[in-house]
Amino acid sequence: MTTKTTRRPPGDIRLSGVTRPHLGSRAALQAVSDGVVVVNSDGRVEFLNPAAEALSGWVLEEATDQPVDSIVTLREEVSGHRVSGLGLTQVANDARDIGRCTITTRAGDRKSIDANVSPVVDFDGTITGKVLVLKDRSEQLGLEARLDHQSTHDALTGLLNRTAFEQELFELFSSRVPNSDEQALLYLDIDQFKVINDTCGHTAGDHYLMQLTQLLNQRIRTSDVLARLGGDEFGILLRGCDQAQAKELAEELCQSIASMPFKWRDSTYLHTVSIGVTSINPDDDKTAVLSAADVACFTAKDNGRNRVHVYHDGKVSSRHVEMQWVARISRALDEDRLVIYSQPIVNIGENSVNEAPHYELLVRLTDRFGQVILPKYFICAAERYNLMPRVDSWMVTYVLENLIWRAGLADAPPRYKLSLNLSGTSLSDEGFMSNLESLLEANPLDPGTLCFEITETATISNMGHVADFMHRMKERGCEFSLDDFGSGLSSFAYLKELPVDILKIDGDFVADILTSASDAAVVDAIARVGKAMGIRTVAERVESKELMDALVTIGVDYAQGFYFAKPRLVRNRSSFNGVKVNRHSLLA
């Protein structure tokens, strides 16, 4: 016997155990944006709201009393298999989340939806029907597609942006096999583009960029990848193209662009580009290749603009790339484009009561377009060409003037402790040392508020300077941590000579203690020596609970790594407030 909604007694019924208005009163369901299909105990349709009519293609009058499986046809989104079990006999006492699937309309069209089914339970506990809820995902998918496009494409030209272009390079290197086709990279920079903006305005500059984009698209193959890398910079990845062919194309582009008239209002302008060319070798990495093409482009500009320069032999010279980084670092310092990230150092021992939260501060570089550049790409060049004292001076100045809770301004103990990394070159620089002592004189600290991290290798190579520096800073309440401890040849020998507070165990040892007995023995030895000498220990690169548990068993005091929190941008003092991270609660 078919159970009709109109035959039910008035009052409340329960959907999945939740009391809701009687389905006989359908006014509320008419206004619901999701599709609602009410089915009776025989698995036949009693009601469709307007949203369900739109999704299924059926109107209520025609669908009423039809088997629900013939009205609502659902298939799994990935496999395309028919979703079974819509009949009442297949419905359990609890709601069933069908999840993402497609619904085939009466006209044969398919739409993406989220679906779930809930039993309708009467007062005596009898299942008297069910309710299907169908949520249209078309708008959501469209929004996701637009957001994805915006994150990978330049808003003005519609080309790939720098991030997406670097991803193309990454995928190229990941898929490369020996003896595969040659690849090449072009780096284009518009000559004196600022003149267009200053003379005609930024609107004119935008129109020129769009016209240039159209020309480039016409000149390259469909297999090539064109991207806007910055304000006036473009990159072209040439697949299956050797260095000679790439140079020939670059010269053609130079000529075409130089002869491209740009009309703006009553005037016509001609502009040129400089192009750097490099071939892509299997042993290179994407960052080095892009930097090499950039270096070649700058060389073309230095040689007079409107020309092509090939990176010699297509090889990526680390020295040339470093020289390019020197210029970028200097500009970033001059333009105040350094930023600070923080990562918590978490107490995994038992003595954490009333202890101030501890964070390591990490310097990052931002390029002219706001993209963050990790230290591994520029620190080596900064150290080789003696720029680290400037970087470290910027860091300590910013921290002491903006982030530290100075003596007399905060309750004891300090609200948080901050660790700063110092380069070995800074420790030997008198200008840096003088600036640091002046800053500490002007900004007195509560003891234990500031900790300086110095790598073990820098300590060994500058033992005299480091020991003197430590003693002077200890008098001002600063602490010291030896970073990457264990990597030296005589790690334990000099601990008695230096006033060290913390040993940061080299992450190369920590990462493999679960599988390497020798690495576990090294970590255990460092932890034991630290306890015997009253020196705290910190394990770096902790990325799993299993690894943390092993360190707790060994007796390491603190841990740091992605398991607890990834580095995050520090904007001001409040960046540290309310962040509680420990081995039980990961809230950072």
C-alpha positions, -999 to 999 in steps of 0.1 A, spaced: 0 0 0 13 34 -10 16 58 20 6 94 10 17 124 30 -18 136 33 -28 104 53 -3 111 81 -17 126 113 -8 162 118 20 171 142 58 165 141 78 137 127 116 130 129 141 131 101 171 110 112 161 115 148 158 153 145 123 168 150 112 189 120 78 204 109 54 179 93 61 173 57 25 180 48 33 217 54 56 222 24 59 260 23 93 259 39 106 233 15 95 254 -15 120 281 -5 150 257 1 178 263 -24 188 226 -23 168 200 -41 145 180 -17 128 148 -28 104 131 -3 98 94 -8 72 72 8 76 37 23 73 21 -11 101 41 -26 78 63 -46 81 100 -49 56 121 -28 72 155 -32 97 176 -52 105 211 -43 113 236 -72 151 231 -68 147 193 -72 125 199 -102 152 220 -118 179 194 -111 159 163 -122 139 179 -151 107 164 -136 78 184 -124 59 174 -92 27 164 -110 44 140 -133 69 126 -107 44 119 -80 40 82 -73 68 73 -96 97 51 -84 124 74 -71 151 55 -90 134 65 -123 132 101 -113 165 106 -96 194 90 -115 226 93 -97 261 81 -108 295 83 -90 314 113 -101 347 95 -109 337 60 -120 303 68 -136 288 38 -118 251 40 -110 244 48 -73 223 20 -60 202 17 -29 178 46 -33 149 23 -26 135 24 9 146 -11 17 182 -1 12 180 28 36 194 23 71 181 39 102 207 67 100 214 93 73 236 82 44 260 106 28 261 97 -9 287 124 -15 297 139 -48 280 124 -78 262 134 -110 225 135 -116 211 129 -151 182 151 -160 151 140 -178 165 155 -210 198 136 -206 220 164 -193 243 158 -163 249 180 -134 274 177 -105 258 175 -71 263 165 -34 237 141 -22 225 125 10 195 105 21 178 105 55 151 82 68 118 96 80 110 81 114 74 82 128 65 85 164 66 48 170 101 44 154 88 31 122 106 42 90 78 57 69 99 72 41 130 91 33 143 124 22 169 129 -5 188 163 -4 205 173 -36 229 202 -36 239 217 -69 276 221 -72 277 239 -105 281 273 -91 307 261 -66 327 243 -93 326 274 -114 339 295 -85 366 270 -78 376 270 -115 377 308 -115 398 309 -83 422 283 -97 426 303 -129 432 335 -109 459 318 -88 478 306 -118 472 333 -144 480 370 -148 449 391 -144 458 415 -172 471 394 -200 455 360 -191 489 343 -194 504 320 -168 519 338 -139 554 332 -125 543 305 -100 525 285 -127 555 289 -150 579 276 -124 555 247 -119 557 240 -157 595 239 -153 592 216 -123 571 192 -142 595 194 -172 624 184 -150 604 157 -133 594 140 -166 628 144 -183 645 112 -194 680 107 -208 684 116 -245 650 133 -246 643 163 -268 662 195 -260 644 223 -243 652 260 -241 641 291 -221 637 327 -232 635 355 -207 621 388 -222 623 422 -205 607 453 -221 633 480 -226 625 512 -207 589 502 -201 587 528 -174 588 554 -201 554 542 -214 538 545 -180 554 578 -172 546 594 -206 512 579 -215 500 566 -182 495 531 -167 464 525 -189 486 529 -220 511 506 -204 484 479 -199 473 482 -235 509 478 -247 513 447 -226 482 432 -241 493 440 -276 527 425 -269 510 393 -255 490 390 -287 521 392 -309 540 367 -287 512 342 -289 511 345 -327 549 338 -330 552 307 -307 540 272 -312 511 257 -294 535 233 -275 554 263 -261 546 279 -227 543 317 -225 540 334 -191 541 369 -176 568 367 -149 565 402 -136 555 438 -145 575 440 -178 590 405 -179 579 374 -199 592 339 -201 588 313 -229 595 276 -224 604 261 -258 598 224 -259 618 203 -284 640 232 -292 678 234 -291 699 265 -283 704 275 -319 667 273 -327 659 292 -295 684 320 -305 669 322 -339 634 326 -325 645 352 -300 661 373 -327 629 371 -348 609 382 -317 633 411 -312 628 423 -347 590 418 -347 586 437 -314 609 465 -324 587 471 -356 554 467 -338 537 501 -338 519 510 -306 493 537 -312 480 557 -282 456 585 -289 473 607 -315 508 592 -313 526 561 -324 554 546 -303 580 519 -310 595 499 -281 621 471 -279 629 441 -257 660 424 -245 660 386 -245 681 361 -226 684 326 -239 695 294 -221 692 257 -230 678 234 -203 701 207 -191 690 176 -171 714 184 -143 701 219 -137 672 228 -114 643 251 -124 654 280 -101 690 280 -115 677 278 -151 653 307 -146 681 327 -130 705 319 -158 680 332 -184 675 363 -162 712 369 -161 714 365 -199 686 390 -203 704 416 -180 735 411 -201 716 418 -232 704 451 -216 739 459 -205 751 454 -241 728 481 -254 692 467 -253 671 454 -282 692 423 -286 696 387 -277 722 372 -254 728 335 -250 739 320 -218 773 305 -229 771 268 -237 737 267 -221 754 259 -188 742 274 -155 771 290 -138 766 291 -100 789 321 -98 769 341 -123 736 332 -105 751 343 -72 762 376 -87 726 381 -98 714 374 -63 739 399 -49 721 427 -69 687 414 -58 696 412 -21 711 447 -22 679 461 -38 657 442 -13 677 457 16 676 492 1 638 489 -5 631 472 29 617 441 13 629 416 39 603 398 60 603 376 91 587 342 96 585 323 129 584 287 138 577 274 174 603 254 194 581 231 214 589 217 249 584 179 247 599 173 281 582 174 314 594 207 327 573 232 308 553 248 336 553 286 334 578 285 305 576 313 280 568 302 244 598 300 222 600 308 185 628 308 160 628 337 136 636 331 99 644 358 74 629 358 40 633 379 9 604 393 -12 609 402 -48 595 433 -65 561 416 -70 557 404 -34 566 367 -39 585 352 -9 620 338 -16 634 311 7 668 316 22 683 285 4 682 306 -28 701 336 -16 720 329 17 750 313 0 754 344 -23 749 368 7 776 350 27 801 347 -2 799 384 -10 797 396 26 761 408 26 751 388 57 762 415 82 736 438 65 709 411 65 716 402 102 718 439 112 684 444 96 670 414 114 683 423 149 672 460 145 637 450 134 634 425 162 647 447 190 627 477 179 594 461 170 590 425 183 608 421 217 590 429 250 618 450 265 627 451 302 602 471 323 575 468 296 564 432 304 557 409 332 584 384 342 590 358 329 592 372 293 560 366 273 580 348 247 616 340 237 629 347 203 658 329 186 677 347 158 702 331 134 735 349 130 759 342 102 796 334 108 806 364 87 785 388 109 804 376 140 837 388 124 822 421 113 830 450 137 803 471 123 777 445 130 790 439 165 790 477 173 754 481 160 742 451 180 756 464 212 742 499 206 708 483 200 709 463 232 720 493 251 690 513 239 666 483 243 675 465 275 660 430 277 648 407 304 672 378 308 664 349 285 642 369 261 667 367 232 686 337 220 712 338 192 716 307 170 751 301 155 759 272 134 785 247 147 806 251 116 807 289 120 817 284 157 846 261 148 860 284 121 857 316 143 862 302 178 880 332 192 854 357 179 825 335 188 837 330 224 843 367 229 809 375 214 791 350 236 806 363 268 798 399 259 762 391 250 756 368 280 763 398 302 733 415 286 710 385 294 711 369 259 712 331 255 731 310 228 722 280 208 746 260 186 727 251 154 732 219 134 750 204 163 767 171 156 778 180 121 813 189 132 843 167 137 848 175 174 813 186 185 817 178 222 853 190 226 846 227 228 814 227 248 833 233 281 849 265 265 817 281 253 787 294 274 761 275 254 725 273 266 710 251 239 722 225 214 701 221 182 706 186 170 714 185 133 682 175 114 700 150 92 705 129 123 670 134 137 651 126 106 663 90 104 664 79 141 635 55 135 653 36 108 690 42 116 706 29 148 737 50 143 717 82 139 696 73 170 729 67 189 742 101 179 710 119 190 710 99 223 746 108 230 739 145 224 709 144 247 729 127 274 758 151 272 734 180 272 718 168 304 751 162 321 763 197 313 730 214 320 725 223 283 690 220 268 686 201 235 664 208 205 657 183 178 652 198 143 631 186 114 605 167 134 577 158 110 557 130 126 543 119 159 563 87 158 595 107 155 584 130 184 576 100 206 610 85 199 627 118 209 607 119 241 619 84 249 655 94 242 652 124 265 655 154 241 640 185 257 625 204 228 615 198 192 609 219 161 594 210 127 564 207 104 547 183 128 541 211 152 538 241 128 551 254 95 568 289 95 544 317 93 547 354 87 554 377 116 536 411 113 540 425 148 541 414 185 506 401 184 517 375 159 530 355 189 500 360 211 475 331 216 496 306 197 499 275 219 518 246 205 528 215 224 531 178 219 495 173 229 477 202 212 488 215 178 470 248 174 496 269 156 
